[in-house]
Amino acid sequence: MHKNIIFVIGLTGVGKSSTLEVLLHNNSQFLLLPNRRKLTDDIIIPHIQKMRGEELQKVGDRAKRFEMTAAYREIFPDGMAHVVAVYLQQREFSTASTLVFDNLRGVNEVRGAIEKFPETTRFVMLDAPEEVRLQRLLGRQDEFDQVTLENIMQHDAAVDGVSAQELAKAKKIIHSEKQNYDAQKTAAFLKENLSRKRLCYVDTSNHNITQVNEIIQEWLQCT
């Protein structure tokens, strides 16, 4: 198993894409692995289709994909952590490379990664409150307070300059992820089970993108 791996953890709107773009630019030895969707297409869906005796074909329907990934988790509770392990077993990488995977979600996946991968494996969790994530998804510069967030999420309050369709899409993402993944429990599990050397936790609501990357770079240099 490759020894230099960094798993990124975080829900939509915490700033993963922006952070990774800078991180990969500043660290030439970093190699970004295929994302969750790609590995779902290449490993999860074919596995379930073979198991069911179905024809191997691409699945675009969102509900069908969700059902098949749920079936995969029933077999392998650690979900994407197991998928990444399968992917790496099928390939060879330069030992000088640091492999980066975006991203793991939920306690089961991070627990699986901790158990399956070497102790040299590191984890970066980016976090942010719901109101900040919603603000970013809507492309807003002004901040939502808790009352505003509740009015938007629970009472369908309108947001100036944002169409009803855009707002509905952003709310659906926030709600869906909240139903399926508990960021607070994931953060607590990581902090309880990993040392500072292996875990870098950043609340991105308190830092801009430059500061976030400075924190991660400093942590990388210390590990």
C-alpha positions as CSV (number, residue, x, y, z in Angstrom):
1,M,0.0,0.0,0.0
2,H,1.3,3.5,-0.9
3,K,2.5,5.2,2.2
4,N,2.1,8.9,1.2
5,I,-1.6,9.5,1.1
6,I,-3.6,12.6,2.1
7,F,-7.4,12.2,2.4
8,V,-9.4,15.4,2.2
9,I,-12.7,15.5,4.1
10,G,-15.4,18.2,3.8
11,L,-19.0,18.9,2.7
12,T,-20.0,21.1,-0.3
13,G,-19.2,24.7,0.2
14,V,-16.3,24.4,2.7
15,G,-13.7,25.4,0.1
16,K,-12.2,22.1,-1.0
17,S,-11.8,22.9,-4.7
18,S,-10.1,26.3,-4.1
19,T,-7.9,24.8,-1.4
20,L,-6.8,21.9,-3.5
21,E,-6.1,24.0,-6.5
22,V,-3.6,26.1,-4.5
23,L,-2.3,23.0,-2.6
24,L,-1.5,21.1,-5.8
25,H,0.1,24.2,-7.4
26,N,2.4,24.6,-4.4
27,N,3.4,20.9,-4.1
28,S,4.6,19.4,-7.3
29,Q,4.9,16.0,-5.8
30,F,1.2,15.8,-5.0
31,L,-1.0,13.7,-7.4
32,L,-4.7,14.1,-7.3
33,L,-6.6,10.8,-7.5
34,P,-9.9,10.4,-9.4
35,N,-12.8,11.8,-7.5
36,R,-15.7,10.1,-5.9
37,R,-17.9,10.2,-9.0
38,K,-15.2,8.7,-11.2
39,L,-14.5,5.9,-8.8
40,T,-18.2,5.2,-8.4
41,D,-18.4,4.8,-12.2
42,D,-15.3,2.7,-12.4
43,I,-15.6,0.5,-9.3
44,I,-18.9,0.7,-7.4
45,I,-21.4,0.5,-10.2
46,P,-19.7,-2.4,-12.1
47,H,-19.3,-4.3,-8.8
48,I,-23.0,-4.1,-8.1
49,Q,-24.0,-4.9,-11.7
50,K,-21.8,-8.0,-11.7
51,M,-23.2,-9.1,-8.3
52,R,-26.7,-8.8,-9.7
53,G,-25.9,-10.4,-13.0
54,E,-26.7,-7.2,-14.9
55,E,-25.2,-5.9,-18.1
56,L,-22.2,-3.6,-17.4
57,Q,-23.2,-0.1,-18.5
58,K,-23.0,3.5,-17.3
59,V,-25.7,4.7,-14.9
60,G,-26.6,8.3,-15.1
61,D,-29.9,8.3,-13.2
62,R,-29.2,10.0,-9.8
63,A,-31.7,7.9,-7.8
64,K,-30.3,4.6,-9.4
65,R,-26.7,5.7,-8.6
66,F,-27.7,6.4,-5.0
67,E,-29.4,3.0,-4.7
68,M,-26.3,1.2,-6.0
69,T,-23.9,3.1,-3.8
70,A,-26.1,2.3,-0.8
71,A,-26.0,-1.4,-1.8
72,Y,-22.2,-1.2,-2.0
73,R,-22.1,0.3,1.5
74,E,-24.2,-2.6,2.8
75,I,-21.4,-4.9,1.7
76,F,-18.5,-2.6,2.5
77,P,-19.6,-0.2,5.3
78,D,-16.5,1.9,4.9
79,G,-17.7,2.9,1.4
80,M,-15.3,5.1,-0.5
81,A,-12.3,4.2,1.8
82,H,-12.7,0.6,0.5
83,V,-13.0,1.9,-3.1
84,V,-9.8,3.9,-2.9
85,A,-8.0,0.8,-1.4
86,V,-9.2,-1.3,-4.4
87,Y,-8.2,1.4,-6.8
88,L,-4.6,1.7,-5.4
89,Q,-4.2,-2.1,-5.3
90,Q,-4.7,-2.2,-9.1
91,R,-2.0,0.5,-9.8
92,E,1.5,1.5,-9.0
93,F,2.7,5.0,-8.2
94,S,6.1,6.5,-7.7
95,T,7.1,6.4,-4.0
96,A,8.1,10.0,-4.3
97,S,4.5,11.0,-5.0
98,T,2.0,12.1,-2.4
99,L,-1.5,10.9,-3.4
100,V,-4.4,13.1,-2.6
101,F,-8.0,12.0,-2.6
102,D,-11.0,14.3,-2.6
103,N,-13.0,13.4,-0.6
104,L,-14.1,11.1,2.2
105,R,-17.5,11.7,4.0
106,G,-18.8,10.6,7.3
107,V,-17.5,8.6,10.2
108,N,-17.7,5.2,8.5
109,E,-15.4,6.3,5.7
110,V,-12.8,8.0,7.8
111,R,-12.8,5.1,10.2
112,G,-12.2,2.7,7.3
113,A,-9.4,4.9,6.0
114,I,-7.7,4.9,9.4
115,E,-8.0,1.1,9.7
116,K,-7.1,0.2,6.1
117,F,-4.2,2.6,5.3
118,P,-0.7,3.0,6.8
119,E,-0.1,5.1,9.8
120,T,1.7,7.5,7.6
121,T,-1.6,8.4,6.0
122,R,-2.7,12.0,6.8
123,F,-6.1,13.7,6.8
124,V,-7.2,17.3,6.1
125,M,-10.7,18.2,7.2
126,L,-12.2,21.5,6.0
127,D,-15.3,22.6,7.8
128,A,-17.7,25.5,7.9
129,P,-21.1,26.3,9.4
130,E,-24.2,25.8,7.3
131,E,-24.8,29.5,6.9
132,V,-21.4,30.0,5.4
133,R,-21.7,27.0,3.1
134,L,-25.1,28.3,1.8
135,Q,-23.6,31.8,1.3
136,R,-20.8,30.4,-0.8
137,L,-23.1,28.1,-2.8
138,L,-25.2,31.2,-3.7
139,G,-22.1,33.2,-4.5
140,R,-23.0,35.8,-1.8
141,Q,-20.4,38.1,-0.3
142,D,-22.5,39.1,2.7
143,E,-22.9,36.8,5.6
144,F,-26.1,35.1,6.8
145,D,-26.8,35.1,10.5
146,Q,-28.6,32.2,12.2
147,V,-32.0,33.8,12.0
148,T,-31.6,34.4,8.2
149,L,-30.4,30.9,7.7
150,E,-33.4,29.4,9.5
151,N,-35.8,31.6,7.5
152,I,-34.2,30.5,4.2
153,M,-33.9,26.8,5.0
154,Q,-37.2,26.3,6.9
155,H,-39.5,29.0,5.8
156,D,-38.5,29.4,2.1
157,A,-37.5,33.1,2.6
158,A,-36.2,34.7,-0.6
159,V,-32.7,35.9,-1.1
160,D,-32.1,39.1,-3.0
161,G,-30.3,38.6,-6.3
162,V,-30.8,34.8,-6.2
163,S,-33.4,33.0,-8.4
164,A,-35.8,30.6,-6.7
165,Q,-34.3,27.8,-8.8
166,E,-30.7,28.6,-7.6
167,L,-31.9,28.8,-4.0
168,A,-33.8,25.5,-4.2
169,K,-30.7,23.8,-5.6
170,A,-28.4,25.1,-2.9
171,K,-30.8,24.2,-0.2
172,K,-31.2,20.7,-1.5
173,I,-27.5,20.2,-1.4
174,I,-27.2,21.4,2.1
175,H,-30.2,19.4,3.3
176,S,-29.1,16.2,1.5
177,E,-25.6,16.3,2.9
178,K,-26.9,17.0,6.4
179,Q,-29.2,14.0,6.2
180,N,-26.4,11.7,5.1
181,Y,-23.3,13.0,6.8
182,D,-22.7,14.5,10.2
183,A,-19.7,16.8,9.9
184,Q,-19.5,17.4,13.7
185,K,-19.4,13.7,14.5
186,T,-16.8,13.2,11.7
187,A,-14.6,16.0,13.1
188,A,-15.0,14.6,16.7
189,F,-14.0,11.1,15.6
190,L,-10.9,12.3,13.7
191,K,-9.8,14.5,16.6
192,E,-10.3,11.6,19.0
193,N,-8.4,9.1,17.0
194,L,-5.6,11.0,15.2
195,S,-2.7,13.0,16.5
196,R,-1.9,16.5,15.3
197,K,0.7,15.0,13.1
198,R,-1.9,13.1,11.1
199,L,-4.8,15.5,11.2
200,C,-5.1,19.1,10.0
201,Y,-8.6,20.5,10.9
202,V,-9.5,24.0,9.5
203,D,-12.7,25.9,10.0
204,T,-12.6,27.8,6.7
205,S,-15.2,30.3,7.9
206,N,-12.5,31.9,10.0
207,H,-9.8,32.1,7.3
208,N,-9.6,33.2,3.7
209,I,-8.2,30.8,1.0
210,T,-4.6,32.1,1.5
211,Q,-4.7,31.6,5.2
212,V,-6.2,28.1,4.9
213,N,-3.4,27.1,2.6
214,E,-0.8,28.6,4.9
215,I,-2.1,26.6,7.8
216,I,-2.0,23.4,5.7
217,Q,1.5,24.1,4.3
218,E,2.8,24.7,7.8
219,W,1.3,21.5,9.0
220,L,2.7,19.6,6.1
221,Q,6.2,20.9,6.9
222,C,5.9,19.8,10.5
223,T,4.8,16.3,9.5
